[in-house]
Amino acid sequence: MLNEIGLEMVRPLLEPTGVAARPLDLGTGPRASLWLQEGAGEDRLTVINWTDAPVVRTVAAGAHGAARAATVRSFWTGEDVPVVDGCSRIALAPHASAVLIWPKQAPRRDGGTGWNA
């Protein structure tokens, strides 16, 4: 049974959003590690490290019609993640994940995907 700290960690995960995430990097490895969820008020990018070693991923703040983000927030900690030259760097421990959230804005007009692996 979870204590109160454990319950606080999982509560946000139990609320359904009604919007499925879609993989952005199918075919580049044994399983997708970048998942984009485009919500009504915000977009979310989940970054997963499936390996046994730490990795650093660089992701641009916009993809597949998603907005270019001015601010990015960590779902797990609520802290701001720096955006430098339109990109955020995420350090992940082995088998760890990060979820980045940014508010919905006007769609990009340049047709670019914006995500880098």
N, C-alpha and C positions, 0 to 999 in steps of 0.2 A: 504494500500500500504506500502511496506517495504521501510525504509530509507536505506542509503548506508551501514550502519553497519549491518542491517538485511540481505541485499543482499550479503555482504561479507561472512556471516555465511552460507548461503544456496548454494552459487555457487558451492562449491566442491561436494555437494550432487546431483547436477543436471547433472553432467557428467556421462553417463552410462559407466560401466566397461565391460559389456558383460559377466560377470561371476556372477552366482547366489551364494549366501551364503547358507550353509546347517546347519541345527540345530545339535548341539552336545549332547543335553540333553533331547531329546524327551522321554516322559514317566516318567520323574522325578518330574513333577509338572504340573499344568494346562496348561502352555504354555512354549515353549522353551525360555531360557534366554541366551544361548551361541550359537553364529552363526559364523561359519568359512567361510571365502571367500578366496579361493586360486587363486591369480592372477598370471600373467606372471612374474612380477618383484617383487611383494610383497604379503604377506598374511595379512589378517585382521581378528581380532576377535572382535565381538561385544558382549558386556556383558550388559544385561538389568536387572534392578531391577523392577520387576512388583509389588512389595509389597508397603504397606503404611509406612514402617519403613526403616531406613537406613540399609545398609548391607555392609560387606567387603567380597570381593571374592578374592580367590587366584587362579591364573591361571599359568600353566607351559608354558614355551616358546617353544612349539612344539606339534603337534597333527596330528593324522590321516595322516601320511606321510608328514606333513608340516615340515619345517625346525626348528631346535633348534635355537632360536634367541639369538644373542649376544647383540643386542640393541632393545628396544621397544619404540615406539613413540605414543603419544596420537594424534589421528586424530583431535579432537576438538581444542586442544591447541597448538599442534606442539611440546610440551615439551617431554623430555625423561621421561620414567617411569622406576624406578629402577627395575633391575632384580637381585634378591638375591637367590643364590642356585638354579638357573634356574626358579624361580617363580617371578611373579609380584602380588602385592596386590593392589586391586582397591577398594576404598571407594566410594559407590554410595548413593546418597540421594534417598528418596522415588521416584519411577517412573522415575529415571534417567538412563542414559546409558553411556557407554564408548566404544570407538573403539580403539583397539591397533593395530599398524601396525609395521611389521618388514620385512626387505628385504628377498627375496627368497634365500635360500641356498641349499646345497645338502640334499636330503631326509635322514631321520633317518634310521638306519639299525637295530635297536633293536626291531622294530615292536611295540613299546609302543605308547600309545595314547598321553600321556603328559599333558592332560588337567585334572584339578581337579576342582570340583565344590565347 
